[in-house]
Amino acid sequence: MTFLTSEEGGRRTPARQGYRPQFYYDGHDWDAAHTYIGTDEVLPGQTVRAYLSFLSPDLQVGRINPGLEFLIREGSRTVARGRVLQVLELEKSAERVKSYRR
């Protein structure tokens, strides 16, 4: 994903490990915690690869696939754009969440 510069309306400060903005696609916002690969923080304007962990993975199964383009938002403000490269353990995470809810 690529974070917008502050001039483009993005963040003014770095995003750090554990950042939890909204992952926006298909007209909906979803909470997802970020784990950046190879760095602890991302400056505005930088591109980074990241693992995103959804707080509601059970609602994402069958909806997120490689190639999906998404936005990262803070409220209604877009702060980054990205594309899903790979989906890892979504079904396993979804089953774990379902078992907690029983």
Phi and psi in radians as a Rosetta constraint file:
Dihedral C 1 N 2 CA 2 C 2 CIRCULARHARMONIC -2.058 0.35
Dihedral N 2 CA 2 C 2 N 3 CIRCULARHARMONIC 2.167 0.35
Dihedral C 2 N 3 CA 3 C 3 CIRCULARHARMONIC -1.418 0.35
Dihedral N 3 CA 3 C 3 N 4 CIRCULARHARMONIC 2.386 0.35
Dihedral C 3 N 4 CA 4 C 4 CIRCULARHARMONIC -1.222 0.35
Dihedral N 4 CA 4 C 4 N 5 CIRCULARHARMONIC 2.650 0.35
Dihedral C 4 N 5 CA 5 C 5 CIRCULARHARMONIC -1.301 0.35
Dihedral N 5 CA 5 C 5 N 6 CIRCULARHARMONIC 2.864 0.35
Dihedral C 5 N 6 CA 6 C 6 CIRCULARHARMONIC -1.119 0.35
Dihedral N 6 CA 6 C 6 N 7 CIRCULARHARMONIC -0.539 0.35
Dihedral C 6 N 7 CA 7 C 7 CIRCULARHARMONIC -1.161 0.35
Dihedral N 7 CA 7 C 7 N 8 CIRCULARHARMONIC -0.473 0.35
Dihedral C 7 N 8 CA 8 C 8 CIRCULARHARMONIC -1.522 0.35
Dihedral N 8 CA 8 C 8 N 9 CIRCULARHARMONIC 0.026 0.35
Dihedral C 8 N 9 CA 9 C 9 CIRCULARHARMONIC 1.743 0.35
Dihedral N 9 CA 9 C 9 N 10 CIRCULARHARMONIC 0.089 0.35
Dihedral C 9 N 10 CA 10 C 10 CIRCULARHARMONIC -1.415 0.35
Dihedral N 10 CA 10 C 10 N 11 CIRCULARHARMONIC -2.895 0.35
Dihedral C 10 N 11 CA 11 C 11 CIRCULARHARMONIC -1.148 0.35
Dihedral N 11 CA 11 C 11 N 12 CIRCULARHARMONIC 2.735 0.35
Dihedral C 11 N 12 CA 12 C 12 CIRCULARHARMONIC -1.737 0.35
Dihedral N 12 CA 12 C 12 N 13 CIRCULARHARMONIC -0.317 0.35
Dihedral C 12 N 13 CA 13 C 13 CIRCULARHARMONIC -2.099 0.35
Dihedral N 13 CA 13 C 13 N 14 CIRCULARHARMONIC 2.834 0.35
Dihedral C 13 N 14 CA 14 C 14 CIRCULARHARMONIC -1.144 0.35
Dihedral N 14 CA 14 C 14 N 15 CIRCULARHARMONIC 2.664 0.35
Dihedral C 14 N 15 CA 15 C 15 CIRCULARHARMONIC -1.642 0.35
Dihedral N 15 CA 15 C 15 N 16 CIRCULARHARMONIC 2.381 0.35
Dihedral C 15 N 16 CA 16 C 16 CIRCULARHARMONIC -2.004 0.35
Dihedral N 16 CA 16 C 16 N 17 CIRCULARHARMONIC 2.851 0.35
Dihedral C 16 N 17 CA 17 C 17 CIRCULARHARMONIC -0.793 0.35
Dihedral N 17 CA 17 C 17 N 18 CIRCULARHARMONIC 2.411 0.35
Dihedral C 17 N 18 CA 18 C 18 CIRCULARHARMONIC 1.509 0.35
Dihedral N 18 CA 18 C 18 N 19 CIRCULARHARMONIC -0.079 0.35
Dihedral C 18 N 19 CA 19 C 19 CIRCULARHARMONIC -0.897 0.35
Dihedral N 19 CA 19 C 19 N 20 CIRCULARHARMONIC 2.357 0.35
Dihedral C 19 N 20 CA 20 C 20 CIRCULARHARMONIC -2.230 0.35
Dihedral N 20 CA 20 C 20 N 21 CIRCULARHARMONIC 1.169 0.35
Dihedral C 20 N 21 CA 21 C 21 CIRCULARHARMONIC -1.441 0.35
Dihedral N 21 CA 21 C 21 N 22 CIRCULARHARMONIC -2.962 0.35
Dihedral C 21 N 22 CA 22 C 22 CIRCULARHARMONIC -1.652 0.35
Dihedral N 22 CA 22 C 22 N 23 CIRCULARHARMONIC 2.394 0.35
Dihedral C 22 N 23 CA 23 C 23 CIRCULARHARMONIC -1.652 0.35
Dihedral N 23 CA 23 C 23 N 24 CIRCULARHARMONIC 2.025 0.35
Dihedral C 23 N 24 CA 24 C 24 CIRCULARHARMONIC -1.952 0.35
Dihedral N 24 CA 24 C 24 N 25 CIRCULARHARMONIC 2.159 0.35
Dihedral C 24 N 25 CA 25 C 25 CIRCULARHARMONIC -2.726 0.35
Dihedral N 25 CA 25 C 25 N 26 CIRCULARHARMONIC 2.727 0.35
Dihedral C 25 N 26 CA 26 C 26 CIRCULARHARMONIC 0.898 0.35
Dihedral N 26 CA 26 C 26 N 27 CIRCULARHARMONIC 0.596 0.35
Dihedral C 26 N 27 CA 27 C 27 CIRCULARHARMONIC 1.404 0.35
Dihedral N 27 CA 27 C 27 N 28 CIRCULARHARMONIC 0.173 0.35
Dihedral C 27 N 28 CA 28 C 28 CIRCULARHARMONIC -2.325 0.35
Dihedral N 28 CA 28 C 28 N 29 CIRCULARHARMONIC 2.577 0.35
Dihedral C 28 N 29 CA 29 C 29 CIRCULARHARMONIC -1.711 0.35
Dihedral N 29 CA 29 C 29 N 30 CIRCULARHARMONIC 2.419 0.35
Dihedral C 29 N 30 CA 30 C 30 CIRCULARHARMONIC -2.333 0.35
Dihedral N 30 CA 30 C 30 N 31 CIRCULARHARMONIC 2.425 0.35
Dihedral C 30 N 31 CA 31 C 31 CIRCULARHARMONIC -1.312 0.35
Dihedral N 31 CA 31 C 31 N 32 CIRCULARHARMONIC 2.342 0.35
Dihedral C 31 N 32 CA 32 C 32 CIRCULARHARMONIC -2.606 0.35
Dihedral N 32 CA 32 C 32 N 33 CIRCULARHARMONIC 2.210 0.35
Dihedral C 32 N 33 CA 33 C 33 CIRCULARHARMONIC -1.422 0.35
Dihedral N 33 CA 33 C 33 N 34 CIRCULARHARMONIC 2.455 0.35
Dihedral C 33 N 34 CA 34 C 34 CIRCULARHARMONIC -1.759 0.35
Dihedral N 34 CA 34 C 34 N 35 CIRCULARHARMONIC 2.415 0.35
Dihedral C 34 N 35 CA 35 C 35 CIRCULARHARMONIC -2.207 0.35
Dihedral N 35 CA 35 C 35 N 36 CIRCULARHARMONIC 1.978 0.35
Dihedral C 35 N 36 CA 36 C 36 CIRCULARHARMONIC -1.471 0.35
Dihedral N 36 CA 36 C 36 N 37 CIRCULARHARMONIC 2.494 0.35
Dihedral C 36 N 37 CA 37 C 37 CIRCULARHARMONIC -1.624 0.35
Dihedral N 37 CA 37 C 37 N 38 CIRCULARHARMONIC 2.075 0.35
Dihedral C 37 N 38 CA 38 C 38 CIRCULARHARMONIC 1.464 0.35
Dihedral N 38 CA 38 C 38 N 39 CIRCULARHARMONIC 0.052 0.35
Dihedral C 38 N 39 CA 39 C 39 CIRCULARHARMONIC -2.736 0.35
Dihedral N 39 CA 39 C 39 N 40 CIRCULARHARMONIC 2.743 0.35
Dihedral C 39 N 40 CA 40 C 40 CIRCULARHARMONIC -1.673 0.35
Dihedral N 40 CA 40 C 40 N 41 CIRCULARHARMONIC -0.287 0.35
Dihedral C 40 N 41 CA 41 C 41 CIRCULARHARMONIC -2.592 0.35
Dihedral N 41 CA 41 C 41 N 42 CIRCULARHARMONIC 2.745 0.35
Dihedral C 41 N 42 CA 42 C 42 CIRCULARHARMONIC -2.216 0.35
Dihedral N 42 CA 42 C 42 N 43 CIRCULARHARMONIC 2.208 0.35
Dihedral C 42 N 43 CA 43 C 43 CIRCULARHARMONIC -1.460 0.35
Dihedral N 43 CA 43 C 43 N 44 CIRCULARHARMONIC 2.689 0.35
Dihedral C 43 N 44 CA 44 C 44 CIRCULARHARMONIC -0.949 0.35
Dihedral N 44 CA 44 C 44 N 45 CIRCULARHARMONIC 2.362 0.35
Dihedral C 44 N 45 CA 45 C 45 CIRCULARHARMONIC 1.622 0.35
Dihedral N 45 CA 45 C 45 N 46 CIRCULARHARMONIC -0.221 0.35
Dihedral C 45 N 46 CA 46 C 46 CIRCULARHARMONIC -1.523 0.35
Dihedral N 46 CA 46 C 46 N 47 CIRCULARHARMONIC 2.713 0.35
Dihedral C 46 N 47 CA 47 C 47 CIRCULARHARMONIC -1.893 0.35
Dihedral N 47 CA 47 C 47 N 48 CIRCULARHARMONIC 2.452 0.35
Dihedral C 47 N 48 CA 48 C 48 CIRCULARHARMONIC -2.564 0.35
Dihedral N 48 CA 48 C 48 N 49 CIRCULARHARMONIC 2.653 0.35
Dihedral C 48 N 49 CA 49 C 49 CIRCULARHARMONIC -1.676 0.35
Dihedral N 49 CA 49 C 49 N 50 CIRCULARHARMONIC 2.531 0.35
Dihedral C 49 N 50 CA 50 C 50 CIRCULARHARMONIC -2.614 0.35
Dihedral N 50 CA 50 C 50 N 51 CIRCULARHARMONIC 2.702 0.35
Dihedral C 50 N 51 CA 51 C 51 CIRCULARHARMONIC -1.682 0.35
Dihedral N 51 CA 51 C 51 N 52 CIRCULARHARMONIC 2.329 0.35
Dihedral C 51 N 52 CA 52 C 52 CIRCULARHARMONIC -2.023 0.35
Dihedral N 52 CA 52 C 52 N 53 CIRCULARHARMONIC 2.237 0.35
Dihedral C 52 N 53 CA 53 C 53 CIRCULARHARMONIC -1.925 0.35
Dihedral N 53 CA 53 C 53 N 54 CIRCULARHARMONIC 1.999 0.35
Dihedral C 53 N 54 CA 54 C 54 CIRCULARHARMONIC -1.344 0.35
Dihedral N 54 CA 54 C 54 N 55 CIRCULARHARMONIC 2.464 0.35
Dihedral C 54 N 55 CA 55 C 55 CIRCULARHARMONIC -1.353 0.35
Dihedral N 55 CA 55 C 55 N 56 CIRCULARHARMONIC -0.304 0.35
Dihedral C 55 N 56 CA 56 C 56 CIRCULARHARMONIC -2.261 0.35
Dihedral N 56 CA 56 C 56 N 57 CIRCULARHARMONIC 1.136 0.35
Dihedral C 56 N 57 CA 57 C 57 CIRCULARHARMONIC -1.093 0.35
Dihedral N 57 CA 57 C 57 N 58 CIRCULARHARMONIC -0.516 0.35
Dihedral C 57 N 58 CA 58 C 58 CIRCULARHARMONIC -1.091 0.35
Dihedral N 58 CA 58 C 58 N 59 CIRCULARHARMONIC -0.428 0.35
Dihedral C 58 N 59 CA 59 C 59 CIRCULARHARMONIC -1.545 0.35
Dihedral N 59 CA 59 C 59 N 60 CIRCULARHARMONIC -0.068 0.35
Dihedral C 59 N 60 CA 60 C 60 CIRCULARHARMONIC -1.774 0.35
Dihedral N 60 CA 60 C 60 N 61 CIRCULARHARMONIC -0.322 0.35
Dihedral C 60 N 61 CA 61 C 61 CIRCULARHARMONIC -0.993 0.35
Dihedral N 61 CA 61 C 61 N 62 CIRCULARHARMONIC 2.262 0.35
Dihedral C 61 N 62 CA 62 C 62 CIRCULARHARMONIC 1.436 0.35
Dihedral N 62 CA 62 C 62 N 63 CIRCULARHARMONIC -0.073 0.35
Dihedral C 62 N 63 CA 63 C 63 CIRCULARHARMONIC -1.921 0.35
Dihedral N 63 CA 63 C 63 N 64 CIRCULARHARMONIC -0.433 0.35
Dihedral C 63 N 64 CA 64 C 64 CIRCULARHARMONIC -1.904 0.35
Dihedral N 64 CA 64 C 64 N 65 CIRCULARHARMONIC 2.183 0.35
Dihedral C 64 N 65 CA 65 C 65 CIRCULARHARMONIC -2.439 0.35
Dihedral N 65 CA 65 C 65 N 66 CIRCULARHARMONIC 2.750 0.35
Dihedral C 65 N 66 CA 66 C 66 CIRCULARHARMONIC -0.940 0.35
Dihedral N 66 CA 66 C 66 N 67 CIRCULARHARMONIC 2.423 0.35
Dihedral C 66 N 67 CA 67 C 67 CIRCULARHARMONIC 1.704 0.35
Dihedral N 67 CA 67 C 67 N 68 CIRCULARHARMONIC -0.303 0.35
Dihedral C 67 N 68 CA 68 C 68 CIRCULARHARMONIC -1.053 0.35
Dihedral N 68 CA 68 C 68 N 69 CIRCULARHARMONIC 2.215 0.35
Dihedral C 68 N 69 CA 69 C 69 CIRCULARHARMONIC -1.611 0.35
Dihedral N 69 CA 69 C 69 N 70 CIRCULARHARMONIC 2.469 0.35
Dihedral C 69 N 70 CA 70 C 70 CIRCULARHARMONIC -2.493 0.35
Dihedral N 70 CA 70 C 70 N 71 CIRCULARHARMONIC 2.914 0.35
Dihedral C 70 N 71 CA 71 C 71 CIRCULARHARMONIC -2.022 0.35
Dihedral N 71 CA 71 C 71 N 72 CIRCULARHARMONIC 2.666 0.35
Dihedral C 71 N 72 CA 72 C 72 CIRCULARHARMONIC -1.920 0.35
Dihedral N 72 CA 72 C 72 N 73 CIRCULARHARMONIC 2.195 0.35
Dihedral C 72 N 73 CA 73 C 73 CIRCULARHARMONIC -2.248 0.35
Dihedral N 73 CA 73 C 73 N 74 CIRCULARHARMONIC 2.628 0.35
Dihedral C 73 N 74 CA 74 C 74 CIRCULARHARMONIC -2.015 0.35
Dihedral N 74 CA 74 C 74 N 75 CIRCULARHARMONIC 1.770 0.35
Dihedral C 74 N 75 CA 75 C 75 CIRCULARHARMONIC 1.155 0.35
Dihedral N 75 CA 75 C 75 N 76 CIRCULARHARMONIC -2.232 0.35
Dihedral C 75 N 76 CA 76 C 76 CIRCULARHARMONIC -1.638 0.35
Dihedral N 76 CA 76 C 76 N 77 CIRCULARHARMONIC 0.007 0.35
Dihedral C 76 N 77 CA 77 C 77 CIRCULARHARMONIC -1.584 0.35
Dihedral N 77 CA 77 C 77 N 78 CIRCULARHARMONIC 2.155 0.35
Dihedral C 77 N 78 CA 78 C 78 CIRCULARHARMONIC -1.370 0.35
Dihedral N 78 CA 78 C 78 N 79 CIRCULARHARMONIC 2.232 0.35
Dihedral C 78 N 79 CA 79 C 79 CIRCULARHARMONIC -2.028 0.35
Dihedral N 79 CA 79 C 79 N 80 CIRCULARHARMONIC -0.234 0.35
Dihedral C 79 N 80 CA 80 C 80 CIRCULARHARMONIC -2.783 0.35
Dihedral N 80 CA 80 C 80 N 81 CIRCULARHARMONIC 2.816 0.35
Dihedral C 80 N 81 CA 81 C 81 CIRCULARHARMONIC -2.271 0.35
Dihedral N 81 CA 81 C 81 N 82 CIRCULARHARMONIC 2.579 0.35
Dihedral C 81 N 82 CA 82 C 82 CIRCULARHARMONIC -2.753 0.35
Dihedral N 82 CA 82 C 82 N 83 CIRCULARHARMONIC -3.132 0.35
Dihedral C 82 N 83 CA 83 C 83 CIRCULARHARMONIC -2.463 0.35
Dihedral N 83 CA 83 C 83 N 84 CIRCULARHARMONIC 2.342 0.35
Dihedral C 83 N 84 CA 84 C 84 CIRCULARHARMONIC -1.223 0.35
Dihedral N 84 CA 84 C 84 N 85 CIRCULARHARMONIC 2.206 0.35
Dihedral C 84 N 85 CA 85 C 85 CIRCULARHARMONIC -1.660 0.35
Dihedral N 85 CA 85 C 85 N 86 CIRCULARHARMONIC -0.652 0.35
Dihedral C 85 N 86 CA 86 C 86 CIRCULARHARMONIC -2.745 0.35
Dihedral N 86 CA 86 C 86 N 87 CIRCULARHARMONIC 2.571 0.35
Dihedral C 86 N 87 CA 87 C 87 CIRCULARHARMONIC -1.900 0.35
Dihedral N 87 CA 87 C 87 N 88 CIRCULARHARMONIC 2.137 0.35
Dihedral C 87 N 88 CA 88 C 88 CIRCULARHARMONIC -2.063 0.35
Dihedral N 88 CA 88 C 88 N 89 CIRCULARHARMONIC 2.182 0.35
Dihedral C 88 N 89 CA 89 C 89 CIRCULARHARMONIC 0.998 0.35
Dihedral N 89 CA 89 C 89 N 90 CIRCULARHARMONIC 0.447 0.35
Dihedral C 89 N 90 CA 90 C 90 CIRCULARHARMONIC -1.143 0.35
Dihedral N 90 CA 90 C 90 N 91 CIRCULARHARMONIC -0.797 0.35
Dihedral C 90 N 91 CA 91 C 91 CIRCULARHARMONIC -1.109 0.35
Dihedral N 91 CA 91 C 91 N 92 CIRCULARHARMONIC -0.709 0.35
Dihedral C 91 N 92 CA 92 C 92 CIRCULARHARMONIC -1.104 0.35
Dihedral N 92 CA 92 C 92 N 93 CIRCULARHARMONIC -0.760 0.35
Dihedral C 92 N 93 CA 93 C 93 CIRCULARHARMONIC -1.114 0.35
Dihedral N 93 CA 93 C 93 N 94 CIRCULARHARMONIC -0.689 0.35
Dihedral C 93 N 94 CA 94 C 94 CIRCULARHARMONIC -1.120 0.35
Dihedral N 94 CA 94 C 94 N 95 CIRCULARHARMONIC -0.736 0.35
Dihedral C 94 N 95 CA 95 C 95 CIRCULARHARMONIC -1.120 0.35
Dihedral N 95 CA 95 C 95 N 96 CIRCULARHARMONIC -0.695 0.35
Dihedral C 95 N 96 CA 96 C 96 CIRCULARHARMONIC -1.084 0.35
Dihedral N 96 CA 96 C 96 N 97 CIRCULARHARMONIC -0.762 0.35
Dihedral C 96 N 97 CA 97 C 97 CIRCULARHARMONIC -1.118 0.35
Dihedral N 97 CA 97 C 97 N 98 CIRCULARHARMONIC -0.753 0.35
Dihedral C 97 N 98 CA 98 C 98 CIRCULARHARMONIC -1.069 0.35
Dihedral N 98 CA 98 C 98 N 99 CIRCULARHARMONIC -0.671 0.35
Dihedral C 98 N 99 CA 99 C 99 CIRCULARHARMONIC -1.175 0.35
Dihedral N 99 CA 99 C 99 N 100 CIRCULARHARMONIC -0.556 0.35
Dihedral C 99 N 100 CA 100 C 100 CIRCULARHARMONIC -1.202 0.35
Dihedral N 100 CA 100 C 100 N 101 CIRCULARHARMONIC -0.551 0.35
Dihedral C 100 N 101 CA 101 C 101 CIRCULARHARMONIC -1.409 0.35
Dihedral N 101 CA 101 C 101 N 102 CIRCULARHARMONIC -0.201 0.35
